[in-house]
Amino acid sequence: MNRKQMERIRTGQGFIAALDQSGGSTPKALQQYGIEATRYSGEEEMFTLVHEMRTRIIQSPSFDAEFIIGAILFENTMDRKIDGLFTADYLWEKKGIVPFLKIDKGLADSEDGVQVLKPIPDLDGLLRRAVERNIFGTKMRSVIHAANPQGIGKVVEQQFELGKQIWSAGLVPIIEPEVDINSVDKGESERMLKDEILKQLSALAPDVTVMLKLSIPTEDDFYRDLMAEPHVARVVALSGGYDREEANERLARSRGLIASFSRALAEGLSDQQSDEQFNEMLTRSIRSIYKASIS
């Protein structure tokens, strides 16, 4: 494990850029970027276009370690190159940004008010490849739709069991049990979730380190005790469907919580923009998210 990267994640000022749209969400991400499905045929062309979009973001002068401490990649992006370097190496060597990998394969059907992770085939093999590609950590997303204690317990238990496997492979897991922002009992779900996370953290071996990626809380500063937990390197927040302005406003009210935004980061970017227009829009986005993350 890269100790310099660990220190960057623990103490660096800035946020984590989520560039990890995968199979099911890639067409929507491309459409939001101005690329309709009629412009590509098949997965290979689709992933080539999305890699070009991500490359454009990563190579922008505004995508810089002054504002961004980490970036989450999709598996296909990890295996592609930017200027002759694998994407993770380009991020760290050229930008000083810590690379992470999305490892989940999507969500199971809703049961007990939650969606747990689908099985991840050959996870050990994927983790070995991630280490070979100089990835620092991983992330995996579950979703909580209702304040159901049984369901929330299953989500957190699954996340931490996978997290221990990931840590044993030499990577830092991002535990991501998202609470649906449209849930009618979001606040109660968050209380149950935090209790389950604290229980799992207390059972970890002393040397294990994890990160947490959580929905922006209903109650300001709700995750302060999680941030103080010695097993936790950093607590980051997903935008969860809020637009950038609202996500930033809510984020800024929770001290110590930093962004790990995807849709809110790419909001307003377009394939049709000139490089100057693209970089201006991305600069505004990055600086607004950075400001909310250090508030």
ABEGO torsion letter per residue (X at the ends): XBAAAAAAAAABBEBBBBAABBAAAAAAAAAAAGBBAAABBEAAAAAAAAAAAAAAAAABAABBAAABABBBBBAAAAABBBGGBBAAAAAAAAAGBBBBBBABAEBBBBBGGBBBBBBBBGAAAAAAAAAAAGBABBBBBBBBABBBAAAAAAAAAAAAAAAAAAAAAGBBBBBBBBBBAABAAAAAAAAAAAAAAAAAAAABBAABBBBBBBBBBABBGAAAAAAABAABABBBBBAGGBBAAAAAAAAAABBGBBBBBAAAAABGBBAABBAAAAAAAAAAAAAAAAAAAAX
